[in-house]
Amino acid sequence: MAKGPKGANKVRGGNKVRGKKTKATQKPVSRGKKSRKNTDGSDGEGDVKKRISTSIADELQQIEREQEEFLDEPMVADKADVEAAAAELALAADGDGDKEEAKPDPYLLADATYIQKDTRWRNKQRTLVFHSRGVTSRFRHLTEDIKKLLPHHKTEPKFDKNSSLNDINEVCELKNCNNVVYFESRKGKDLYMFVGRMPRGPTMKFQVLNIHTSSEPRLAGNCLLGSRPLLHFDKAFSEVSYLKLMKTMLTQAFGTPRNHPKSKPFHDHIMTFHWLDKKIWFRHYQISPETTLDENDPERQTLTEIGPRFCLSPIRILGGSFTGESLYASKDYMSPTAMRVHAKKMAANPYKNQLIAKAKRKERILANIQPEDPTDEAFV
């Protein structure tokens, strides 16, 4: 078999021959100093650790020397600086004393915890305010006035009279309300108000009398829309059992919660509830100072009526939400229909009243007849 030419088995551009290694392909050996190797196989790790430890020790010694030099230096202050600092302290103390004398705190408001700022809305009360169909203009304006007084209210379209009152519970659940103020109109003349706690009750029923809205010109007061009102109840609401329950229910329904998103942190009006003649009399006043200098003086404030004003005649208190047993029923209450029937009977038949008057006159005449005098014949 003929052999090929020389170099036929060489790789182009290289010195490698198939099956053999030439001197050019072997790893070059460095002619410099040989790398130091420890017995454990690591290359110079001991020397690196020594250099690091010595550098750290030098830095620590330098820090210690600097601290000793700083402590050895005497702390000397100029006499003028000491006197200036003492004068500033004296002025600050005098200024604090003047402030305390100029702004006394007789009500201890600086240490009062109940007026500290708290931006969280904790008492989450929501009141549903709406009325039934068939209300008059005066009843509708009263409902709108109540809505303006309650920043935490929620509205609902007119409620159908043919629907059951138990359906109001579902409406409150959809609106996420735990209080309700519902006005019901009957015969276009009578107005009833239901104040209830959702979803378990109780529920109070009132007849609304003597209605005057805030649009009347003689009610000249005014207040900031959305401000929180003060609620005032007279002494009777703390003594009578069913009035205590009414006070709690009215406070939850009409009291604006603190830090409500739609309320303003001001108290410039007050709602009053008075128990008189077995009825609850509602009044709404503006709180304003007598002069501009008396804004922060609670003893020098005046009240101007804003409206609305109305009278609530208690009828019944139910144990549940628009249902349940009667916890209280007024014995002095007479329905408007019964009162109108009685008034008609009194003025229905004037001729009958005349006959009764004639009969009474004859009875008086017969009762006052004088006996005959026998001496009258002597002078005939």
Secondary structure, DSSP 8 states (H G I E B T S, - for coil): -----TTTTB-TTS--BTTB--TTTS-----S------TTS-SSHHHHHHHHHHHHHHHHHHHHHHHHHHHHS-----HHHHHHHHHHHHHHHHHHHHHHHHS--TT--TT-STTS------S---EEEEEBTT--HHHHHHHHHHHHH-TTEE----B-TTS-TTHHHHHHHHHT-SEEEEEEEETTTEEEEEEEETTT--EEEEEEEEEE-TTSTT------TTB--EEEE-GGGGTSHHHHHHHHHHHHHHS--TT-TT-BS---EEEEEEEETTEEEEEEEEEEESSGGGTT-TTSEEEEE-S-EEEEEEEEEESSSS-S-EEEE-SS---HHHHHHHHHHHHS-HHHHHHHHHHHHHHHHHHT-----GGGGGG-
